[in-house]
């Protein structure tokens, strides 16, 4: 009798176990279906957005080009008008010159804001692009040494004028990863550009010695790259948003706010990550990790 009871209990336990497994499988299937539907919706939205961007950019390019040309024509007309000042009379000339001045100013504003809008739309195009690129065996240390040379070439004047100390602490040998050289090179230069911007904004304060440092080292199975500057820093209230698309502390004319977002997406595609720490007025530090081959 006891044996029969144990068999029933065992069968019941087996049924409950299979039922739980089935529920888990159904739950996984439901989540997979939801993910598939969401991805299809995102793909559809992306396709529609790309179409809209193309439809908007074409007429916007005409607006920008003709506002630029008209701005130049208004300035030419204003200079021609100055040659007729004596023949027109003082009051008539001043009225005409004032109107042309306003027209020139308005056209300049249209051109500036049109350019900003084009920049944002092109940034949207960049976000919608497929960022999965072919990867190959890559010496990250050599890429950092190349970036060091570019920094001292591109920012020669800024380094000399503001007395910026740019330190690169790199291993003497190689540090091999699997990655896309073009994408990773752009990420490094983009982060360095942000650091240059931060120290330039802080430059001029008493006893301030601007400094940027880039350190590359092996940390277990990862390559760890740290970029630190002693610039303006990032406020605690916004540091959680710096990797969001279109978020930026710069003006619309200076940046579209997609650099850090795209950098993180590319690094995630490389199996890596990027994080940030900052103290306002003291420093900002970005840390990149990428698996070592």
Legacy VTK file of the C-alpha trace (Angstrom):
# vtk DataFile Version 3.0
C-alpha trace
ASCII
DATASET POLYDATA
POINTS 293 float
0.000 0.000 0.000
2.821 2.345 0.920
4.568 1.526 -2.347
1.435 2.362 -4.360
1.103 5.686 -2.525
4.717 6.532 -3.252
4.174 5.750 -6.930
1.164 8.072 -7.049
3.160 10.817 -5.342
6.035 10.326 -7.756
3.692 10.431 -10.747
2.013 13.558 -9.348
5.407 15.182 -8.796
6.452 14.263 -12.344
3.221 15.700 -13.765
3.673 18.920 -11.768
7.281 19.169 -12.958
6.281 18.673 -16.605
3.444 21.161 -16.160
5.848 23.736 -14.741
8.265 23.117 -17.618
5.433 23.509 -20.095
4.320 26.776 -18.476
7.907 28.041 -18.628
8.187 27.025 -22.289
4.894 28.772 -23.087
6.080 31.861 -21.214
9.377 31.868 -23.132
7.486 31.426 -26.391
5.160 34.300 -25.542
8.127 36.586 -24.738
9.853 35.534 -27.957
6.699 36.347 -29.936
6.405 39.727 -28.202
10.068 40.483 -28.976
9.542 39.485 -32.603
6.477 41.726 -32.907
8.359 44.589 -31.254
11.333 44.162 -33.582
9.024 44.107 -36.609
7.330 47.291 -35.390
10.719 48.952 -34.839
11.850 47.869 -38.317
8.661 49.318 -39.817
9.058 52.564 -37.860
12.698 52.743 -38.928
11.768 52.290 -42.584
9.071 54.959 -42.370
11.419 57.322 -40.530
14.150 56.895 -43.143
11.610 57.688 -45.846
10.453 60.806 -44.006
14.022 61.964 -43.435
14.745 61.713 -47.162
11.529 63.585 -48.003
12.390 66.363 -45.524
16.113 66.661 -46.286
15.665 67.316 -50.013
13.498 70.472 -49.696
15.495 71.525 -46.629
18.668 71.490 -48.705
16.989 73.885 -51.168
15.969 76.164 -48.274
19.511 76.180 -46.884
21.172 76.738 -50.259
18.860 79.532 -51.410
18.887 81.278 -48.029
22.700 81.244 -48.213
22.670 82.648 -51.757
20.021 85.237 -50.899
21.979 86.281 -47.818
24.975 86.959 -50.039
22.831 88.865 -52.568
21.350 91.037 -49.812
24.847 91.929 -48.624
25.921 92.714 -52.203
22.874 94.944 -52.655
23.650 96.694 -49.409
27.185 97.465 -50.588
25.845 98.716 -53.945
23.376 100.903 -52.100
26.208 102.514 -50.147
27.654 103.789 -53.453
24.357 105.620 -54.143
24.089 107.182 -50.699
24.805 110.751 -51.870
22.278 110.548 -54.739
19.485 109.040 -52.603
19.546 111.432 -49.726
20.227 110.631 -46.088
16.758 109.583 -44.921
15.932 107.391 -47.953
19.313 105.713 -47.774
19.013 104.972 -44.050
15.552 103.438 -44.519
16.718 101.239 -47.405
19.895 100.253 -45.570
17.897 99.348 -42.447
15.490 97.157 -44.437
18.351 95.371 -46.204
20.091 94.886 -42.873
16.988 93.230 -41.418
16.567 91.075 -44.516
20.203 89.953 -44.317
19.818 89.149 -40.605
16.640 87.126 -41.182
18.235 85.136 -43.998
21.243 84.395 -41.781
18.900 83.031 -39.080
17.074 80.848 -41.622
20.406 79.501 -42.851
21.655 78.806 -39.302
18.495 77.059 -38.078
18.149 75.190 -41.364
21.689 73.907 -40.946
20.926 72.803 -37.382
17.815 70.948 -38.574
19.807 69.206 -41.313
22.375 68.142 -38.724
19.672 66.602 -36.520
18.080 64.751 -39.439
21.441 63.369 -40.526
22.042 62.270 -36.940
18.727 60.416 -37.072
19.903 58.743 -40.282
23.074 57.658 -38.504
21.081 56.146 -35.619
18.919 54.150 -38.029
21.913 52.715 -39.884
23.038 49.142 -39.357
26.115 49.433 -37.127
27.109 45.789 -37.277
30.341 45.937 -39.288
32.896 43.292 -40.168
35.439 42.718 -37.401
38.989 41.456 -37.601
41.955 40.798 -35.351
42.991 44.271 -34.168
45.842 45.616 -32.030
44.063 48.040 -29.700
47.372 49.405 -28.385
48.471 50.316 -31.923
45.085 51.997 -32.544
45.540 54.084 -29.376
49.060 55.080 -30.458
47.620 56.218 -33.799
44.959 58.232 -31.935
47.703 59.834 -29.838
49.446 61.028 -32.997
46.146 62.393 -34.367
45.439 64.294 -31.145
48.800 66.079 -31.211
48.259 66.868 -34.898
44.615 68.010 -34.874
44.700 69.820 -31.525
48.213 71.282 -31.807
47.016 74.887 -31.537
44.625 74.239 -28.614
47.273 72.267 -26.704
49.798 75.078 -27.167
47.388 77.932 -26.453
45.799 76.472 -23.296
48.802 74.481 -22.107
46.853 71.196 -22.171
48.707 68.140 -20.900
47.701 65.104 -22.977
48.991 61.871 -21.427
48.714 58.473 -23.131
49.626 55.535 -20.899
49.816 52.591 -23.296
51.417 49.137 -23.131
54.644 48.727 -25.089
53.478 45.536 -26.761
50.237 44.559 -28.469
46.773 44.053 -27.022
44.693 42.017 -29.441
40.931 42.217 -29.728
38.365 41.422 -32.395
36.951 44.678 -33.644
36.313 47.169 -36.421
39.234 49.588 -36.628
37.289 52.440 -38.244
34.443 52.367 -35.712
36.681 52.096 -32.647
38.979 54.835 -33.959
36.014 57.185 -34.359
34.851 56.406 -30.809
38.270 57.283 -29.365
38.509 60.566 -31.263
34.900 61.460 -30.371
35.574 60.954 -26.647
38.821 62.925 -26.859
36.946 65.730 -28.655
34.441 65.838 -25.774
37.313 66.080 -23.290
38.900 68.909 -25.265
35.558 70.721 -25.207
35.246 70.236 -21.422
38.714 71.582 -20.582
38.291 74.485 -23.024
35.079 75.537 -21.226
36.909 75.503 -17.891
40.026 77.206 -19.276
40.690 80.676 -17.907
39.954 79.906 -14.282
42.713 80.797 -11.857
45.413 78.159 -11.317
43.783 75.721 -13.737
46.053 73.274 -15.558
43.975 71.420 -18.178
44.789 67.721 -18.460
43.531 64.782 -20.511
44.736 61.231 -20.003
44.090 57.976 -21.836
45.127 54.690 -20.215
44.987 51.234 -21.799
45.604 48.059 -19.816
44.645 44.399 -19.735
42.243 43.488 -16.938
41.750 39.737 -16.869
40.026 38.749 -20.099
39.204 42.374 -20.972
40.978 45.365 -22.384
40.203 48.369 -20.205
40.536 51.834 -21.726
40.066 54.861 -19.475
39.769 58.440 -20.728
39.806 61.126 -18.035
39.815 64.915 -18.131
39.765 67.584 -15.414
37.260 69.784 -17.245
33.805 71.020 -16.312
32.389 67.621 -15.338
28.798 66.409 -15.613
25.987 67.292 -13.208
24.544 64.342 -11.205
21.036 65.102 -12.444
21.937 64.461 -16.089
24.775 61.934 -15.997
22.264 59.102 -16.391
21.103 60.594 -19.689
24.436 61.091 -21.477
24.042 57.869 -23.497
20.471 58.710 -24.568
20.014 59.623 -28.253
19.812 63.392 -28.935
20.810 64.324 -25.387
23.581 66.903 -25.245
24.756 69.734 -23.012
26.070 71.578 -26.069
24.027 73.920 -28.231
22.127 72.579 -31.253
24.654 74.269 -33.502
27.557 72.460 -31.791
26.239 68.900 -31.562
23.234 66.708 -32.347
23.671 64.530 -29.254
24.170 61.084 -30.823
27.917 60.528 -30.371
27.825 58.777 -26.999
24.686 56.822 -27.903
26.297 55.456 -31.075
29.556 54.775 -29.223
27.746 52.592 -26.696
25.795 50.747 -29.413
28.998 49.984 -31.326
30.818 48.819 -28.184
27.900 46.568 -27.220
28.125 45.074 -30.715
31.809 44.383 -29.939
30.816 42.537 -26.760
32.069 45.464 -24.671
30.605 48.386 -22.771
31.187 52.015 -21.791
30.492 53.699 -18.446
30.998 57.200 -17.071
31.820 58.761 -13.718
32.051 62.484 -13.024
32.272 65.141 -10.336
31.079 68.583 -11.496
33.947 71.047 -11.750
36.568 68.352 -11.096
36.687 65.512 -13.625
34.914 63.188 -16.058
36.057 59.610 -16.660
34.834 57.251 -19.375
35.748 53.578 -19.119
35.578 51.236 -22.118
35.865 47.463 -21.815
36.331 45.062 -24.746
37.037 41.317 -24.621
40.626 40.295 -25.376
41.253 37.558 -27.921
LINES 1 294
293 0 1 2 3 4 5 6 7 8 9 10 11 12 13 14 15 16 17 18 19 20 21 22 23 24 25 26 27 28 29 30 31 32 33 34 35 36 37 38 39 40 41 42 43 44 45 46 47 48 49 50 51 52 53 54 55 56 57 58 59 60 61 62 63 64 65 66 67 68 69 70 71 72 73 74 75 76 77 78 79 80 81 82 83 84 85 86 87 88 89 90 91 92 93 94 95 96 97 98 99 100 101 102 103 104 105 106 107 108 109 110 111 112 113 114 115 116 117 118 119 120 121 122 123 124 125 126 127 128 129 130 131 132 133 134 135 136 137 138 139 140 141 142 143 144 145 146 147 148 149 150 151 152 153 154 155 156 157 158 159 160 161 162 163 164 165 166 167 168 169 170 171 172 173 174 175 176 177 178 179 180 181 182 183 184 185 186 187 188 189 190 191 192 193 194 195 196 197 198 199 200 201 202 203 204 205 206 207 208 209 210 211 212 213 214 215 216 217 218 219 220 221 222 223 224 225 226 227 228 229 230 231 232 233 234 235 236 237 238 239 240 241 242 243 244 245 246 247 248 249 250 251 252 253 254 255 256 257 258 259 260 261 262 263 264 265 266 267 268 269 270 271 272 273 274 275 276 277 278 279 280 281 282 283 284 285 286 287 288 289 290 291 292
